[in-house]
Amino acid sequence: MKLDFVEIAGFRGFRDKARFDFPGGFVVFCGRNGAGKSTVLDAVDFALTGSINKFSVKSARGGGLEDHVWWVGAGRAEEHYVSVGFSDSGNNAFTVTRSRDRGMRSNINNPFKRLCHETLPASTSTIETLLQTTLIRDESIVALSVDLPEQQRFSAVRAAIGGLAGPDHSKRTGELLGAAKWAEEQQQYRVDDIQLQLGRFLSELTEARSAVERLPDVADALKAVASAGLELPANPRERSVWLRGYVASKNQALQRIESARAQSEVMAPELSYIRSEEAARSLEIAQTSQQNAIKEKERTEQLLAAAERADAAEKEGNVLATHLVAILEHGEHLGLQDGHCPLCAAKRTPSEFAGAIDAARKRLAERGARLSASRQAVLDASQAVATATSIFTNASRRLEEERARRSTAERALSTISRVYTDNQFSGSPENPKDAQRLLLDERQNLTRVERALYVLEASSAADRVATLRARVADQRERFDAETAKLESTHKSVQAAKQIDESSRTTANQILQEQFDTVMPLLKELYRRLRPHAAWTEIDSDFGGKVRASLNFTVGNGHNLQFLFSSGQRRATGLAFLLAIHLSRRWCNWNSLLLDDPVQHIDDYRALNLVETLAAIRRSGRQIIIAVEDAALADLLCRRLRSTIGELGRRFDLQTSKGGTAEIASTQDIVPMPHAVLRPAQAS
């Protein structure tokens, strides 16, 4: 099974649709950084897994992988999908497509099974493992090679060649071990709880025995309770409980009574004044003053009303006088008309006419004096009303103050009296000293009851001792039974540990044996790549039976991780990953994908890699590789084998002016004609 094509639209750096048809031989992608080489290989990863395994961080500030896997550059992508096609030598083909809107879909059911041997155990059959061992990236060379911790390197080998080692039961045995440990923990909780209860019963038993040893006279205690007027239950335990409740409630009641008594003591001077003759006289004087003020206020208001009515009448007459003055002036100006008055037409002599004018003027002058006097009378009456109102207000305030003083004292006295009544206290709210004496008597009585309670509780201690002894014996039996169960669960945990360790040890031993079959291939690839000039051979070192680990050594057991440079370690890691890839007997997918594997190795090791890939290509495997250097791409096209049935192809990629990746050119690498050098030599 080989890759047939990759079609991209709106994916990562490709905005517009681009299709890459892959021949069965090899494919070389060439282009500058950012031209889209890795994106084509990412499309294969994304179509099959729904993710891109080189991104360990899936979410971050500014958006995660899901926010950037589709086109986010300038312009709008018409479609968003990746489609990958597979075919085999029998022209059996299928396609896997994953789009932004519809997710994954394929023209066959479970395409993953077509890429793996169904007859082999599927201990490695996860699509992620398939991609990790098919697509070799620069990140994988670092993360999954010699820089990987020893135990994780062993797990990577297990994932790659575990199909040959048979099923791995370590997960099931681990679950059994976890269940056994959980049962042991739960049983330990039960034992601890029983032990805690047993300790509490033993403490109570010790206290009860001590109380029995100090047992006083019960008869005196009962007399003390009877003198307090209390009726106790017949049952000793109920009797103690009832007395405890009574003592607690009585203590609270005495606290409330004391608080009320203290308030009555503060109110005593005020109550003494209110009850005195002086307070009665003050109240009587205030009431008399208010009544007199009310009468005076009413009298002045009546005088004011009369003055206002007189003033209104004078004002109305004044209007008439004004008109009369105008008439007099008009008549005086006209004078007698043929011996007759110009106003009334009466016959008058000049002296009579003049005398009538003077008499009218005098009457009008008297009316003005009366108007002035009425106005002054209104002002005087208003002032008298204001004075009477002020006297009334002051008298009312003094009376209200006297009444409020009595009301406040009466409310406080009522509150104190209510507290006394609610708590069945016979003291007088107006006599704090007598109340204090009664309160002391109550406290003394309560003290005697508390002593009686202690005596009665001590008297029931003998019964408690017997009860507690029975409980302690029962609890010890439960403790012994649960402890036996705990020992049984502990043995189960030990047995589960042995089973789990045996399962892991057996699986690791089988895997070590299988890895011995891979080791010759690793050594061969190591010799071909020649990462180090001095250390020309590599060996493996397995450690641990249960938590197995894998390490690589050179020379006399030296750890190459500390001897090799960064580039040498990466070349060694590449040999390791190629060996893992070529040892996948469980895989039908006969394609090797390399994403720029020469970034950190020198030209010498790059040439060795080219020769190694040429040897792998001669085995019939499809090789798809992305490189940046155009000269290296030319060398790969010359050295990787191309046949009539399995051509090679080169894609040169570039970034357009619009910022999207695109195919700059495509070149088919046809096989060299047979005996092409002979005509050249003959010429």
Salt bridges, closest charged atoms under 4 A:
GLU7 OE1 - ARG19 NH1 2.88
ASP16 OD1 - ARG15 NE 3.44
ASP21 OD1 - ARG19 NE 2.94
ASP42 OD2 - ARG12 NE 3.45
ASP42 OD2 - LYS54 NZ 3.20
ASP42 OD1 - ARG137 NH1 2.67
ASP45 OD2 - ARG137 NH2 3.29
ASP101 OD1 - ARG100 NE 3.85
ASP138 OD2 - HIS600 NE2 3.41
ASP147 OD1 - ARG569 NE 3.06
ASP168 OD2 - ARG158 NH1 3.43
GLU175 OE1 - ARG172 NH1 3.55
GLU184 OE2 - HIS490 ND1 2.98
GLU258 OE2 - ARG261 NH2 3.39
GLU265 OE1 - ARG261 NH1 3.22
GLU270 OE2 - ARG405 NE 2.52
GLU277 OE1 - ARG281 NH1 3.89
GLU296 OE2 - ARG299 NH2 2.63
GLU301 OE2 - LYS297 NZ 2.63
ASP311 OD2 - LYS315 NZ 3.25
GLU314 OE2 - ARG370 NE 3.86
GLU332 OE1 - ARG361 NH2 2.56
GLU402 OE1 - ARG406 NH1 2.86
GLU410 OE2 - ARG275 NH1 3.34
GLU430 OE2 - ARG275 NH2 2.92
ASP434 OD1 - ARG437 NH2 2.54
ASP441 OD2 - ARG437 NH1 3.95
GLU442 OE1 - LYS250 NZ 3.41
GLU457 OE2 - ARG244 NE 2.27
GLU482 OE2 - LYS485 NZ 3.74
ASP500 OD2 - ARG504 NE 3.06
GLU524 OE1 - ARG527 NH2 3.07
GLU524 OE2 - ARG528 NE 2.94
GLU537 OE1 - ARG527 NH1 3.23
ASP539 OD1 - LYS523 NZ 3.06
ASP595 OD2 - ARG137 NH1 3.52
ASP602 OD2 - ARG605 NH1 2.35
GLU611 OE1 - ARG639 NH2 2.81
ASP634 OD1 - ARG650 NH1 2.18
GLU646 OE2 - LYS2 NZ 2.75
GLU646 OE1 - ARG617 NH2 2.69
ASP652 OD1 - ARG650 NH2 3.25
ASP668 OD1 - ARG649 NE 2.46
